[in-house]
Amino acid sequence: MKVHLITFLLLFSGILLGNEQLEQIAFTTIKNNQEWNAAFEKAKREGKLVFADVFTDWCSYCKQLDEEVYTNPKVISFFNENFVNIKLDAESDFGIPRADQFGISDYPTLLFLTEDQEIFQALTGFLPATALNAYGQEFQRMWSILPALEEKYDSKIITKDERLELISILEVKDQNKAREIAQEYITWLRPEDYLDIETVWLISRYENQVTGSTFRYMKANKELMIETHGINEFNDYMSAVYNDNLQLAIKYGDADILNKLVIDVLPEFLDAAQLPKARYTTKALYYAQREEFDAFKLEVNSYMNNHLARTEKADFALNTTYDIIENYPSEDMYQFTSSLLGQAIAEEDKNFELNSIMGYTKGLLGDYKSASEYLEKAKTLATGAEELALLDSLFEAVKMMKEGLY
């Protein structure tokens, strides 16, 4: 009788334990604007960040966080003490517009939000307890020292390291102010400052104009920079200069910046064998996006005829054709791709893909007789069911063009 009673008590206690809610971070599940606003009002009163776990019911990692991470005693203690903790169902009536507001599409997403409802930091996916605690501690540290750093900056008693930390914190809170402080700091850079890797990272983000003094210094002291920071860091800086200035050149139609990129920047981080293609790609992208198509055509023809081996022309013509059809469709550009494909076919007349795409291009131009001829020729070159299926779709596309349905 005692054995049965003990067994019963153990089973009963197990049921109770199984149904008992494990202790967790003290989350408030937000369901309406009143609860949402209350959380941020509390954060403002207490000088804290809001920690928001944005989840969905079907998300397995969300459930794993609930079971394995939010129940960790160290996580519970630290997050309850230092954050206002909320949960947000991203697929609830209230959660859908909030998820859209913060651009959330992956779950779980963990947001550390300021009292002004702006993202201070964001994490995506499952994190073990030790990792989440480490992130939480760092973000809380950054948030807690921000007022003192801003006061030191305003009082002009801030040290170099403090200034750099202030910039890094403001980058996620107030980008305009971060840029203002960074550019002020960069104005007074001394040669010895470039020996700090933080300086290289800073100028990569805030002062990498190809006409600027920081670029000229990095270029003139290339060997020292590589010796100090390594070739990868130097190349990363030059890549940042290239990418940012190419965007500026395209946006403002600045041919001087374009020329500086191909003459002064690319040789700094590419070897001689890579330069012709990089220079071509840079100019072609600039002219195409500026819709300066005559100059674009000249670049394409020049590169194809002066820098490519006969065996390389087919792939180049095809890739250029695909790019034009997708991004720059017009009768004039279709005529150009037809010419380009014709040059490649002259080198490889038995190339299945060249003849297929030439047939399609002729159809786009309304030359249905030529389109049919090229597609029929491609049919004789097809080597398998996949290529024949592609041809069937191209024949159908040209037929629809002819009937005005495409």
Residue pairs with C-beta under 8 A, 6 or more apart in sequence:
22 67
22 71
23 71
23 76
24 66
24 70
24 71
24 76
25 51
25 70
25 75
25 76
25 79
25 80
25 85
26 76
26 80
26 85
27 53
27 70
27 85
27 86
27 87
28 35
28 39
28 85
28 86
28 87
29 86
29 87
29 88
29 89
30 36
30 39
30 86
30 87
30 88
30 94
30 95
31 92
31 94
32 94
33 94
36 86
36 94
36 98
39 50
39 84
39 86
40 50
40 84
40 113
40 115
40 116
40 117
42 48
42 84
43 49
43 50
43 84
43 113
43 114
43 115
44 115
46 84
47 144
48 82
48 83
48 84
48 143
49 82
49 83
49 84
49 112
49 113
49 114
49 120
49 139
49 140
49 143
50 83
50 84
50 85
50 86
50 111
50 112
50 113
50 114
50 115
51 79
51 83
51 84
51 85
51 86
51 110
51 111
51 112
51 113
51 136
52 86
52 87
52 88
52 110
52 111
52 112
52 113
53 62
53 65
53 70
53 85
53 86
53 87
53 88
53 108
53 110
54 87
54 88
54 90
54 95
54 98
54 99
54 102
54 104
54 107
54 108
54 109
54 110
54 111
55 62
55 65
55 87
55 88
55 89
55 90
55 107
55 108
56 62
56 89
56 90
56 91
56 107
57 89
57 91
59 107
59 108
61 107
61 108
61 125
61 126
62 107
62 108
64 126
65 108
65 126
65 127
68 128
68 129
69 75
69 126
69 127
69 128
69 129
69 132
70 76
72 129
72 133
74 129
74 133
75 129
75 132
75 133
75 136
78 133
78 136
78 137
79 85
79 136
82 136
82 140
83 112
83 136
83 140
88 94
88 95
88 98
88 99
89 95
90 96
90 98
90 99
90 104
90 107
90 109
99 105
102 109
102 111
102 119
102 122
106 124
106 125
108 124
108 125
108 126
109 122
109 123
109 124
110 122
110 123
110 124
110 127
110 132
111 119
111 121
111 122
112 119
112 120
112 121
112 122
112 136
112 139
113 119
113 120
114 120
114 173
118 173
119 172
120 139
120 143
120 172
120 173
121 135
121 139
121 172
123 132
123 135
127 135
142 169
143 169
145 165
145 169
146 166
146 169
146 170
146 173
149 158
149 162
149 165
149 166
149 169
150 166
152 158
152 162
153 162
153 163
153 166
153 181
158 166
163 181
163 185
164 185
164 198
164 202
166 181
167 178
167 181
167 182
167 185
167 202
170 177
170 178
170 181
171 178
171 205
179 206
182 202
182 205
182 206
182 207
183 206
183 207
185 202
186 202
186 203
186 206
186 207
186 214
189 199
189 203
189 214
191 217
191 221
193 199
194 200
194 217
194 218
194 221
194 225
194 228
195 228
197 229
197 233
200 218
200 225
200 229
200 233
200 237
203 214
203 218
203 237
204 236
204 237
204 240
204 241
205 240
207 214
208 214
208 215
208 237
208 240
208 241
208 244
208 245
209 215
209 241
209 244
209 245
209 248
210 241
210 245
210 257
210 260
210 261
210 264
210 265
211 257
211 260
215 241
218 225
218 234
218 237
218 238
219 264
219 268
222 234
222 268
225 233
225 234
225 237
226 234
234 269
235 269
238 265
238 268
238 269
239 269
241 265
242 261
242 265
242 266
242 269
245 257
245 260
245 261
245 265
246 257
246 258
246 261
246 282
246 285
246 286
248 254
248 257
249 255
249 257
249 258
249 261
249 286
250 285
250 286
250 289
250 290
253 290
258 282
258 283
258 286
261 282
262 278
262 279
262 282
262 283
266 275
266 278
266 279
266 282
267 275
270 278
276 303
276 307
277 303
277 307
280 299
280 302
280 303
280 307
283 295
283 299
284 296
284 299
284 300
284 303
286 292
287 293
287 295
287 296
287 299
288 296
288 323
288 327
288 328
291 328
293 328
293 332
293 333
293 336
297 336
300 320
300 336
300 340
301 340
303 316
304 313
304 316
304 317
304 340
304 343
308 316
310 347
313 343
313 344
313 347
313 348
314 344
314 347
314 348
314 351
314 353
314 354
316 344
317 337
317 340
317 341
317 343
317 344
317 354
318 341
318 344
318 353
318 354
318 357
320 337
320 340
321 337
321 340
321 341
321 357
321 361
322 357
324 333
324 334
324 336
324 337
325 334
325 337
325 361
325 364
329 364
331 365
334 361
334 364
334 365
335 365
337 361
338 358
338 361
338 362
338 365
341 354
341 357
341 358
341 361
342 358
344 351
344 354
345 351
345 354
345 355
345 358
348 354
350 381
351 381
352 378
352 381
352 382
352 383
352 387
355 374
355 375
355 377
355 378
355 381
356 374
356 375
356 378
356 390
356 391
356 394
358 374
359 370
359 371
359 372
359 373
359 374
359 375
359 377
359 378
359 394
359 398
360 371
360 375
360 394
360 397
360 398
362 368
362 370
362 371
362 374
363 371
363 394
363 397
363 398
363 401
363 402
364 401
366 401
368 398
368 401
368 402
371 398
372 398
375 391
375 394
375 395
375 398
378 391
379 388
379 391
382 388
382 391
397 406
400 406
